[in-house]
Amino acid sequence: MESLISRNISFDEATEFPFFIKRNQSARGMQNNQILSFPSSLDFTDNMLTGQIPPELRDLEQLHRLDLK
């Protein structure tokens, strides 16, 4: 399985949900900002998230598991 890089959003002020990108995309002729298939599960365990769950998560049809412990 190829390595994935994800953006650390712990102290980030971003307003958009971060997607995962592959390493070395440019070697394969891909754009650096190309979005991969969305993962079927997201694990935000121990991130000390606060606030409401964004309504956009309802639209993630491929998301089968969301862990917010």
mmCIF file of the N, C-alpha and C atoms, coordinates in Angstrom:
data_MODEL
# 
_entry.id   MODEL 
# 
loop_
_atom_site.group_PDB 
_atom_site.id 
_atom_site.type_symbol 
_atom_site.label_atom_id 
_atom_site.label_alt_id 
_atom_site.label_comp_id 
_atom_site.label_asym_id 
_atom_site.label_entity_id 
_atom_site.label_seq_id 
_atom_site.pdbx_PDB_ins_code 
_atom_site.Cartn_x 
_atom_site.Cartn_y 
_atom_site.Cartn_z 
_atom_site.occupancy 
_atom_site.B_iso_or_equiv 
_atom_site.pdbx_formal_charge 
_atom_site.auth_seq_id 
_atom_site.auth_comp_id 
_atom_site.auth_asym_id 
_atom_site.auth_atom_id 
_atom_site.pdbx_PDB_model_num 
ATOM 1   N N  . MET A 1 1  ? 0.846   -1.178 0.000   1.00 0.00 ? 1  MET A N  1 
ATOM 2   C CA . MET A 1 1  ? 0.000   0.000  0.000   1.00 0.00 ? 1  MET A CA 1 
ATOM 3   C C  . MET A 1 1  ? 0.888   1.237  0.000   1.00 0.00 ? 1  MET A C  1 
ATOM 4   N N  . GLU A 1 2  ? 0.562   2.167  -0.847  1.00 0.00 ? 2  GLU A N  1 
ATOM 5   C CA . GLU A 1 2  ? 1.367   3.379  -0.948  1.00 0.00 ? 2  GLU A CA 1 
ATOM 6   C C  . GLU A 1 2  ? 1.185   4.254  0.282   1.00 0.00 ? 2  GLU A C  1 
ATOM 7   N N  . SER A 1 3  ? 2.232   4.966  0.624   1.00 0.00 ? 3  SER A N  1 
ATOM 8   C CA . SER A 1 3  ? 2.163   5.879  1.768   1.00 0.00 ? 3  SER A CA 1 
ATOM 9   C C  . SER A 1 3  ? 1.218   7.023  1.465   1.00 0.00 ? 3  SER A C  1 
ATOM 10  N N  . LEU A 1 4  ? 0.539   7.477  2.506   1.00 0.00 ? 4  LEU A N  1 
ATOM 11  C CA . LEU A 1 4  ? -0.362  8.617  2.381   1.00 0.00 ? 4  LEU A CA 1 
ATOM 12  C C  . LEU A 1 4  ? 0.143   9.738  3.271   1.00 0.00 ? 4  LEU A C  1 
ATOM 13  N N  . ILE A 1 5  ? -0.075  10.952 2.823   1.00 0.00 ? 5  ILE A N  1 
ATOM 14  C CA . ILE A 1 5  ? 0.256   12.124 3.621   1.00 0.00 ? 5  ILE A CA 1 
ATOM 15  C C  . ILE A 1 5  ? -1.059  12.804 3.950   1.00 0.00 ? 5  ILE A C  1 
ATOM 16  N N  . SER A 1 6  ? -1.261  13.154 5.196   1.00 0.00 ? 6  SER A N  1 
ATOM 17  C CA . SER A 1 6  ? -2.468  13.897 5.545   1.00 0.00 ? 6  SER A CA 1 
ATOM 18  C C  . SER A 1 6  ? -2.068  15.186 6.236   1.00 0.00 ? 6  SER A C  1 
ATOM 19  N N  . ARG A 1 7  ? -2.883  16.184 6.088   1.00 0.00 ? 7  ARG A N  1 
ATOM 20  C CA . ARG A 1 7  ? -2.610  17.474 6.690   1.00 0.00 ? 7  ARG A CA 1 
ATOM 21  C C  . ARG A 1 7  ? -2.974  17.428 8.166   1.00 0.00 ? 7  ARG A C  1 
ATOM 22  N N  . ASN A 1 8  ? -2.103  17.924 9.031   1.00 0.00 ? 8  ASN A N  1 
ATOM 23  C CA . ASN A 1 8  ? -2.387  17.997 10.457  1.00 0.00 ? 8  ASN A CA 1 
ATOM 24  C C  . ASN A 1 8  ? -3.313  19.180 10.685  1.00 0.00 ? 8  ASN A C  1 
ATOM 25  N N  . ILE A 1 9  ? -4.526  18.905 11.148  1.00 0.00 ? 9  ILE A N  1 
ATOM 26  C CA . ILE A 1 9  ? -5.501  19.979 11.336  1.00 0.00 ? 9  ILE A CA 1 
ATOM 27  C C  . ILE A 1 9  ? -5.671  20.347 12.805  1.00 0.00 ? 9  ILE A C  1 
ATOM 28  N N  . SER A 1 10 ? -4.768  19.904 13.671  1.00 0.00 ? 10 SER A N  1 
ATOM 29  C CA . SER A 1 10 ? -4.886  20.153 15.105  1.00 0.00 ? 10 SER A CA 1 
ATOM 30  C C  . SER A 1 10 ? -5.018  21.636 15.425  1.00 0.00 ? 10 SER A C  1 
ATOM 31  N N  . PHE A 1 11 ? -4.170  22.466 14.849  1.00 0.00 ? 11 PHE A N  1 
ATOM 32  C CA . PHE A 1 11 ? -4.194  23.894 15.128  1.00 0.00 ? 11 PHE A CA 1 
ATOM 33  C C  . PHE A 1 11 ? -4.388  24.698 13.851  1.00 0.00 ? 11 PHE A C  1 
ATOM 34  N N  . ASP A 1 12 ? -5.008  24.098 12.881  1.00 0.00 ? 12 ASP A N  1 
ATOM 35  C CA . ASP A 1 12 ? -5.182  24.708 11.574  1.00 0.00 ? 12 ASP A CA 1 
ATOM 36  C C  . ASP A 1 12 ? -6.439  25.571 11.553  1.00 0.00 ? 12 ASP A C  1 
ATOM 37  N N  . GLU A 1 13 ? -6.396  26.659 10.827  1.00 0.00 ? 13 GLU A N  1 
ATOM 38  C CA . GLU A 1 13 ? -7.541  27.552 10.695  1.00 0.00 ? 13 GLU A CA 1 
ATOM 39  C C  . GLU A 1 13 ? -8.279  27.315 9.378   1.00 0.00 ? 13 GLU A C  1 
ATOM 40  N N  . ALA A 1 14 ? -8.031  26.208 8.727   1.00 0.00 ? 14 ALA A N  1 
ATOM 41  C CA . ALA A 1 14 ? -8.630  25.926 7.420   1.00 0.00 ? 14 ALA A CA 1 
ATOM 42  C C  . ALA A 1 14 ? -10.146 25.833 7.535   1.00 0.00 ? 14 ALA A C  1 
ATOM 43  N N  . THR A 1 15 ? -10.830 26.239 6.476   1.00 0.00 ? 15 THR A N  1 
ATOM 44  C CA . THR A 1 15 ? -12.286 26.171 6.451   1.00 0.00 ? 15 THR A CA 1 
ATOM 45  C C  . THR A 1 15 ? -12.780 25.004 5.619   1.00 0.00 ? 15 THR A C  1 
ATOM 46  N N  . GLU A 1 16 ? -11.906 24.314 4.923   1.00 0.00 ? 16 GLU A N  1 
ATOM 47  C CA . GLU A 1 16 ? -12.298 23.183 4.098   1.00 0.00 ? 16 GLU A CA 1 
ATOM 48  C C  . GLU A 1 16 ? -11.803 21.894 4.721   1.00 0.00 ? 16 GLU A C  1 
ATOM 49  N N  . PHE A 1 17 ? -12.485 20.815 4.423   1.00 0.00 ? 17 PHE A N  1 
ATOM 50  C CA . PHE A 1 17 ? -12.085 19.510 4.932   1.00 0.00 ? 17 PHE A CA 1 
ATOM 51  C C  . PHE A 1 17 ? -10.859 19.028 4.162   1.00 0.00 ? 17 PHE A C  1 
ATOM 52  N N  . PRO A 1 18 ? -9.793  18.593 4.853   1.00 0.00 ? 18 PRO A N  1 
ATOM 53  C CA . PRO A 1 18 ? -8.576  18.153 4.155   1.00 0.00 ? 18 PRO A CA 1 
ATOM 54  C C  . PRO A 1 18 ? -8.755  16.773 3.542   1.00 0.00 ? 18 PRO A C  1 
ATOM 55  N N  . PHE A 1 19 ? -8.297  16.604 2.321   1.00 0.00 ? 19 PHE A N  1 
ATOM 56  C CA . PHE A 1 19 ? -8.302  15.304 1.679   1.00 0.00 ? 19 PHE A CA 1 
ATOM 57  C C  . PHE A 1 19 ? -6.889  14.750 1.679   1.00 0.00 ? 19 PHE A C  1 
ATOM 58  N N  . PHE A 1 20 ? -6.767  13.485 1.468   1.00 0.00 ? 20 PHE A N  1 
ATOM 59  C CA . PHE A 1 20 ? -5.476  12.825 1.469   1.00 0.00 ? 20 PHE A CA 1 
ATOM 60  C C  . PHE A 1 20 ? -4.894  12.819 0.062   1.00 0.00 ? 20 PHE A C  1 
ATOM 61  N N  . ILE A 1 21 ? -3.570  12.945 -0.051  1.00 0.00 ? 21 ILE A N  1 
ATOM 62  C CA . ILE A 1 21 ? -2.906  12.908 -1.347  1.00 0.00 ? 21 ILE A CA 1 
ATOM 63  C C  . ILE A 1 21 ? -1.784  11.880 -1.318  1.00 0.00 ? 21 ILE A C  1 
ATOM 64  N N  . LYS A 1 22 ? -1.441  11.358 -2.464  1.00 0.00 ? 22 LYS A N  1 
ATOM 65  C CA . LYS A 1 22 ? -0.353  10.386 -2.581  1.00 0.00 ? 22 LYS A CA 1 
ATOM 66  C C  . LYS A 1 22 ? 0.986   11.093 -2.655  1.00 0.00 ? 22 LYS A C  1 
ATOM 67  N N  . ARG A 1 23 ? 2.021   10.406 -2.200  1.00 0.00 ? 23 ARG A N  1 
ATOM 68  C CA . ARG A 1 23 ? 3.382   10.902 -2.395  1.00 0.00 ? 23 ARG A CA 1 
ATOM 69  C C  . ARG A 1 23 ? 3.771   10.720 -3.863  1.00 0.00 ? 23 ARG A C  1 
ATOM 70  N N  . ASN A 1 24 ? 4.680   11.537 -4.327  1.00 0.00 ? 24 ASN A N  1 
ATOM 71  C CA . ASN A 1 24 ? 5.265   11.410 -5.662  1.00 0.00 ? 24 ASN A CA 1 
ATOM 72  C C  . ASN A 1 24 ? 4.232   11.434 -6.785  1.00 0.00 ? 24 ASN A C  1 
ATOM 73  N N  . GLN A 1 25 ? 3.194   12.213 -6.642  1.00 0.00 ? 25 GLN A N  1 
ATOM 74  C CA . GLN A 1 25 ? 2.194   12.289 -7.703  1.00 0.00 ? 25 GLN A CA 1 
ATOM 75  C C  . GLN A 1 25 ? 2.777   12.859 -8.983  1.00 0.00 ? 25 GLN A C  1 
ATOM 76  N N  . SER A 1 26 ? 3.678   13.821 -8.853  1.00 0.00 ? 26 SER A N  1 
ATOM 77  C CA . SER A 1 26 ? 4.206   14.457 -10.051 1.00 0.00 ? 26 SER A CA 1 
ATOM 78  C C  . SER A 1 26 ? 4.978   13.466 -10.916 1.00 0.00 ? 26 SER A C  1 
ATOM 79  N N  . ALA A 1 27 ? 5.548   12.435 -10.319 1.00 0.00 ? 27 ALA A N  1 
ATOM 80  C CA . ALA A 1 27 ? 6.273   11.425 -11.081 1.00 0.00 ? 27 ALA A CA 1 
ATOM 81  C C  . ALA A 1 27 ? 5.330   10.616 -11.959 1.00 0.00 ? 27 ALA A C  1 
ATOM 82  N N  . ARG A 1 28 ? 4.079   10.619 -11.645 1.00 0.00 ? 28 ARG A N  1 
ATOM 83  C CA . ARG A 1 28 ? 3.093   9.873  -12.420 1.00 0.00 ? 28 ARG A CA 1 
ATOM 84  C C  . ARG A 1 28 ? 2.270   10.788 -13.318 1.00 0.00 ? 28 ARG A C  1 
ATOM 85  N N  . GLY A 1 29 ? 2.695   12.036 -13.414 1.00 0.00 ? 29 GLY A N  1 
ATOM 86  C CA . GLY A 1 29 ? 1.995   12.963 -14.288 1.00 0.00 ? 29 GLY A CA 1 
ATOM 87  C C  . GLY A 1 29 ? 0.699   13.488 -13.719 1.00 0.00 ? 29 GLY A C  1 
ATOM 88  N N  . MET A 1 30 ? 0.532   13.399 -12.398 1.00 0.00 ? 30 MET A N  1 
ATOM 89  C CA . MET A 1 30 ? -0.692  13.875 -11.775 1.00 0.00 ? 30 MET A CA 1 
ATOM 90  C C  . MET A 1 30 ? -0.479  15.265 -11.200 1.00 0.00 ? 30 MET A C  1 
ATOM 91  N N  . GLN A 1 31 ? -1.550  15.980 -11.037 1.00 0.00 ? 31 GLN A N  1 
ATOM 92  C CA . GLN A 1 31 ? -1.499  17.265 -10.360 1.00 0.00 ? 31 GLN A CA 1 
ATOM 93  C C  . GLN A 1 31 ? -1.302  17.016 -8.869  1.00 0.00 ? 31 GLN A C  1 
ATOM 94  N N  . ASN A 1 32 ? -0.562  17.890 -8.187  1.00 0.00 ? 32 ASN A N  1 
ATOM 95  C CA . ASN A 1 32 ? -0.359  17.731 -6.750  1.00 0.00 ? 32 ASN A CA 1 
ATOM 96  C C  . ASN A 1 32 ? -1.639  17.868 -5.947  1.00 0.00 ? 32 ASN A C  1 
ATOM 97  N N  . ASN A 1 33 ? -2.621  18.537 -6.492  1.00 0.00 ? 33 ASN A N  1 
ATOM 98  C CA . ASN A 1 33 ? -3.856  18.742 -5.743  1.00 0.00 ? 33 ASN A CA 1 
ATOM 99  C C  . ASN A 1 33 ? -4.954  17.761 -6.144  1.00 0.00 ? 33 ASN A C  1 
ATOM 100 N N  . GLN A 1 34 ? -4.618  16.712 -6.852  1.00 0.00 ? 34 GLN A N  1 
ATOM 101 C CA . GLN A 1 34 ? -5.623  15.747 -7.282  1.00 0.00 ? 34 GLN A CA 1 
ATOM 102 C C  . GLN A 1 34 ? -6.146  14.974 -6.080  1.00 0.00 ? 34 GLN A C  1 
ATOM 103 N N  . ILE A 1 35 ? -7.446  14.858 -5.964  1.00 0.00 ? 35 ILE A N  1 
ATOM 104 C CA . ILE A 1 35 ? -8.074  14.176 -4.835  1.00 0.00 ? 35 ILE A CA 1 
ATOM 105 C C  . ILE A 1 35 ? -8.180  12.685 -5.135  1.00 0.00 ? 35 ILE A C  1 
ATOM 106 N N  . LEU A 1 36 ? -7.816  11.881 -4.149  1.00 0.00 ? 36 LEU A N  1 
ATOM 107 C CA . LEU A 1 36 ? -7.943  10.434 -4.258  1.00 0.00 ? 36 LEU A CA 1 
ATOM 108 C C  . LEU A 1 36 ? -9.360  10.011 -3.912  1.00 0.00 ? 36 LEU A C  1 
ATOM 109 N N  . SER A 1 37 ? -9.620  8.739  -4.033  1.00 0.00 ? 37 SER A N  1 
ATOM 110 C CA . SER A 1 37 ? -10.877 8.205  -3.548  1.00 0.00 ? 37 SER A CA 1 
ATOM 111 C C  . SER A 1 37 ? -10.959 8.464  -2.051  1.00 0.00 ? 37 SER A C  1 
ATOM 112 N N  . PHE A 1 38 ? -12.112 8.844  -1.594  1.00 0.00 ? 38 PHE A N  1 
ATOM 113 C CA . PHE A 1 38 ? -12.281 9.146  -0.185  1.00 0.00 ? 38 PHE A CA 1 
ATOM 114 C C  . PHE A 1 38 ? -12.275 7.849  0.607   1.00 0.00 ? 38 PHE A C  1 
ATOM 115 N N  . PRO A 1 39 ? -11.620 7.816  1.766   1.00 0.00 ? 39 PRO A N  1 
ATOM 116 C CA . PRO A 1 39 ? -11.570 6.586  2.568   1.00 0.00 ? 39 PRO A CA 1 
ATOM 117 C C  . PRO A 1 39 ? -12.948 6.230  3.118   1.00 0.00 ? 39 PRO A C  1 
ATOM 118 N N  . SER A 1 40 ? -13.185 4.945  3.385   1.00 0.00 ? 40 SER A N  1 
ATOM 119 C CA . SER A 1 40 ? -14.482 4.518  3.900   1.00 0.00 ? 40 SER A CA 1 
ATOM 120 C C  . SER A 1 40 ? -14.611 4.739  5.398   1.00 0.00 ? 40 SER A C  1 
ATOM 121 N N  . SER A 1 41 ? -13.494 5.030  6.077   1.00 0.00 ? 41 SER A N  1 
ATOM 122 C CA . SER A 1 41 ? -13.574 5.335  7.505   1.00 0.00 ? 41 SER A CA 1 
ATOM 123 C C  . SER A 1 41 ? -12.617 6.468  7.850   1.00 0.00 ? 41 SER A C  1 
ATOM 124 N N  . LEU A 1 42 ? -13.013 7.252  8.836   1.00 0.00 ? 42 LEU A N  1 
ATOM 125 C CA . LEU A 1 42 ? -12.180 8.342  9.340   1.00 0.00 ? 42 LEU A CA 1 
ATOM 126 C C  . LEU A 1 42 ? -12.042 8.167  10.842  1.00 0.00 ? 42 LEU A C  1 
ATOM 127 N N  . ASP A 1 43 ? -10.823 8.264  11.337  1.00 0.00 ? 43 ASP A N  1 
ATOM 128 C CA . ASP A 1 43 ? -10.567 8.094  12.762  1.00 0.00 ? 43 ASP A CA 1 
ATOM 129 C C  . ASP A 1 43 ? -9.943  9.375  13.309  1.00 0.00 ? 43 ASP A C  1 
ATOM 130 N N  . PHE A 1 44 ? -10.722 10.120 14.073  1.00 0.00 ? 44 PHE A N  1 
ATOM 131 C CA . PHE A 1 44 ? -10.245 11.351 14.694  1.00 0.00 ? 44 PHE A CA 1 
ATOM 132 C C  . PHE A 1 44 ? -10.029 11.154 16.197  1.00 0.00 ? 44 PHE A C  1 
ATOM 133 N N  . THR A 1 45 ? -9.762  9.919  16.618  1.00 0.00 ? 45 THR A N  1 
ATOM 134 C CA . THR A 1 45 ? -9.568  9.590  18.021  1.00 0.00 ? 45 THR A CA 1 
ATOM 135 C C  . THR A 1 45 ? -8.481  10.456 18.645  1.00 0.00 ? 45 THR A C  1 
ATOM 136 N N  . ASP A 1 46 ? -8.731  10.921 19.859  1.00 0.00 ? 46 ASP A N  1 
ATOM 137 C CA . ASP A 1 46 ? -7.772  11.692 20.662  1.00 0.00 ? 46 ASP A CA 1 
ATOM 138 C C  . ASP A 1 46 ? -7.347  13.013 20.024  1.00 0.00 ? 46 ASP A C  1 
ATOM 139 N N  . ASN A 1 47 ? -8.172  13.595 19.166  1.00 0.00 ? 47 ASN A N  1 
ATOM 140 C CA . ASN A 1 47 ? -7.858  14.894 18.575  1.00 0.00 ? 47 ASN A CA 1 
ATOM 141 C C  . ASN A 1 47 ? -8.460  16.048 19.365  1.00 0.00 ? 47 ASN A C  1 
ATOM 142 N N  . MET A 1 48 ? -9.206  15.746 20.411  1.00 0.00 ? 48 MET A N  1 
ATOM 143 C CA . MET A 1 48 ? -9.836  16.762 21.267  1.00 0.00 ? 48 MET A CA 1 
ATOM 144 C C  . MET A 1 48 ? -10.630 17.775 20.441  1.00 0.00 ? 48 MET A C  1 
ATOM 145 N N  . LEU A 1 49 ? -11.412 17.283 19.496  1.00 0.00 ? 49 LEU A N  1 
ATOM 146 C CA . LEU A 1 49 ? -12.240 18.146 18.660  1.00 0.00 ? 49 LEU A CA 1 
ATOM 147 C C  . LEU A 1 49 ? -13.396 18.695 19.484  1.00 0.00 ? 49 LEU A C  1 
ATOM 148 N N  . THR A 1 50 ? -13.795 19.912 19.195  1.00 0.00 ? 50 THR A N  1 
ATOM 149 C CA . THR A 1 50 ? -14.938 20.520 19.869  1.00 0.00 ? 50 THR A CA 1 
ATOM 150 C C  . THR A 1 50 ? -15.861 21.126 18.823  1.00 0.00 ? 50 THR A C  1 
ATOM 151 N N  . GLY A 1 51 ? -17.087 21.385 19.214  1.00 0.00 ? 51 GLY A N  1 
ATOM 152 C CA . GLY A 1 51 ? -18.034 22.016 18.306  1.00 0.00 ? 51 GLY A CA 1 
ATOM 153 C C  . GLY A 1 51 ? -18.927 21.001 17.621  1.00 0.00 ? 51 GLY A C  1 
ATOM 154 N N  . GLN A 1 52 ? -19.700 21.500 16.695  1.00 0.00 ? 52 GLN A N  1 
ATOM 155 C CA . GLN A 1 52 ? -20.655 20.667 15.982  1.00 0.00 ? 52 GLN A CA 1 
ATOM 156 C C  . GLN A 1 52 ? -19.983 19.911 14.847  1.00 0.00 ? 52 GLN A C  1 
ATOM 157 N N  . ILE A 1 53 ? -20.570 18.781 14.503  1.00 0.00 ? 53 ILE A N  1 
ATOM 158 C CA . ILE A 1 53 ? -20.101 18.016 13.346  1.00 0.00 ? 53 ILE A CA 1 
ATOM 159 C C  . ILE A 1 53 ? -20.570 18.754 12.095  1.00 0.00 ? 53 ILE A C  1 
ATOM 160 N N  . PRO A 1 54 ? -19.664 19.039 11.152  1.00 0.00 ? 54 PRO A N  1 
ATOM 161 C CA . PRO A 1 54 ? -20.051 19.773 9.939   1.00 0.00 ? 54 PRO A CA 1 
ATOM 162 C C  . PRO A 1 54 ? -21.132 19.031 9.151   1.00 0.00 ? 54 PRO A C  1 
ATOM 163 N N  . PRO A 1 55 ? -22.152 19.743 8.680   1.00 0.00 ? 55 PRO A N  1 
ATOM 164 C CA . PRO A 1 55 ? -23.232 19.101 7.931   1.00 0.00 ? 55 PRO A CA 1 
ATOM 165 C C  . PRO A 1 55 ? -22.752 18.448 6.638   1.00 0.00 ? 55 PRO A C  1 
ATOM 166 N N  . GLU A 1 56 ? -21.604 18.866 6.109   1.00 0.00 ? 56 GLU A N  1 
ATOM 167 C CA . GLU A 1 56 ? -21.080 18.278 4.872   1.00 0.00 ? 56 GLU A CA 1 
ATOM 168 C C  . GLU A 1 56 ? -20.770 16.793 5.041   1.00 0.00 ? 56 GLU A C  1 
ATOM 169 N N  . LEU A 1 57 ? -20.529 16.346 6.264   1.00 0.00 ? 57 LEU A N  1 
ATOM 170 C CA . LEU A 1 57 ? -20.242 14.924 6.493   1.00 0.00 ? 57 LEU A CA 1 
ATOM 171 C C  . LEU A 1 57 ? -21.429 14.043 6.123   1.00 0.00 ? 57 LEU A C  1 
ATOM 172 N N  . ARG A 1 58 ? -22.639 14.603 6.149   1.00 0.00 ? 58 ARG A N  1 
ATOM 173 C CA . ARG A 1 58 ? -23.824 13.833 5.739   1.00 0.00 ? 58 ARG A CA 1 
ATOM 174 C C  . ARG A 1 58 ? -23.749 13.428 4.278   1.00 0.00 ? 58 ARG A C  1 
ATOM 175 N N  . ASP A 1 59 ? -23.059 14.221 3.471   1.00 0.00 ? 59 ASP A N  1 
ATOM 176 C CA . ASP A 1 59 ? -23.004 13.979 2.033   1.00 0.00 ? 59 ASP A CA 1 
ATOM 177 C C  . ASP A 1 59 ? -21.913 12.990 1.620   1.00 0.00 ? 59 ASP A C  1 
ATOM 178 N N  . LEU A 1 60 ? -21.143 12.501 2.566   1.00 0.00 ? 60 LEU A N  1 
ATOM 179 C CA . LEU A 1 60 ? -20.058 11.563 2.252   1.00 0.00 ? 60 LEU A CA 1 
ATOM 180 C C  . LEU A 1 60 ? -20.627 10.149 2.164   1.00 0.00 ? 60 LEU A C  1 
ATOM 181 N N  . GLU A 1 61 ? -21.139 9.806  1.006   1.00 0.00 ? 61 GLU A N  1 
ATOM 182 C CA . GLU A 1 61 ? -21.826 8.530  0.815   1.00 0.00 ? 61 GLU A CA 1 
ATOM 183 C C  . GLU A 1 61 ? -20.915 7.323  0.998   1.00 0.00 ? 61 GLU A C  1 
ATOM 184 N N  . GLN A 1 62 ? -19.630 7.481  0.749   1.00 0.00 ? 62 GLN A N  1 
ATOM 185 C CA . GLN A 1 62 ? -18.698 6.362  0.875   1.00 0.00 ? 62 GLN A CA 1 
ATOM 186 C C  . GLN A 1 62 ? -18.176 6.185  2.300   1.00 0.00 ? 62 GLN A C  1 
ATOM 187 N N  . LEU A 1 63 ? -18.505 7.111  3.199   1.00 0.00 ? 63 LEU A N  1 
ATOM 188 C CA . LEU A 1 63 ? -18.045 7.030  4.582   1.00 0.00 ? 63 LEU A CA 1 
ATOM 189 C C  . LEU A 1 63 ? -18.923 6.054  5.351   1.00 0.00 ? 63 LEU A C  1 
ATOM 190 N N  . HIS A 1 64 ? -18.313 4.978  5.852   1.00 0.00 ? 64 HIS A N  1 
ATOM 191 C CA . HIS A 1 64 ? -19.053 3.958  6.593   1.00 0.00 ? 64 HIS A CA 1 
ATOM 192 C C  . HIS A 1 64 ? -18.779 4.026  8.087   1.00 0.00 ? 64 HIS A C  1 
ATOM 193 N N  . ARG A 1 65 ? -17.671 4.633  8.481   1.00 0.00 ? 65 ARG A N  1 
ATOM 194 C CA . ARG A 1 65 ? -17.303 4.690  9.900   1.00 0.00 ? 65 ARG A CA 1 
ATOM 195 C C  . ARG A 1 65 ? -16.625 6.023  10.198  1.00 0.00 ? 65 ARG A C  1 
ATOM 196 N N  . LEU A 1 66 ? -17.106 6.696  11.245  1.00 0.00 ? 66 LEU A N  1 
ATOM 197 C CA . LEU A 1 66 ? -16.529 7.956  11.702  1.00 0.00 ? 66 LEU A CA 1 
ATOM 198 C C  . LEU A 1 66 ? -16.291 7.826  13.199  1.00 0.00 ? 66 LEU A C  1 
ATOM 199 N N  . ASP A 1 67 ? -15.025 7.828  13.626  1.00 0.00 ? 67 ASP A N  1 
ATOM 200 C CA . ASP A 1 67 ? -14.669 7.650  15.034  1.00 0.00 ? 67 ASP A CA 1 
ATOM 201 C C  . ASP A 1 67 ? -14.226 8.987  15.606  1.00 0.00 ? 67 ASP A C  1 
ATOM 202 N N  . LEU A 1 68 ? -14.995 9.514  16.559  1.00 0.00 ? 68 LEU A N  1 
ATOM 203 C CA . LEU A 1 68 ? -14.712 10.815 17.160  1.00 0.00 ? 68 LEU A CA 1 
ATOM 204 C C  . LEU A 1 68 ? -14.370 10.709 18.648  1.00 0.00 ? 68 LEU A C  1 
ATOM 205 N N  . LYS A 1 69 ? -14.011 9.517  19.125  1.00 0.00 ? 69 LYS A N  1 
ATOM 206 C CA . LYS A 1 69 ? -13.709 9.325  20.559  1.00 0.00 ? 69 LYS A CA 1 
ATOM 207 C C  . LYS A 1 69 ? -12.683 10.301 21.050  1.00 0.00 ? 69 LYS A C  1 
# 
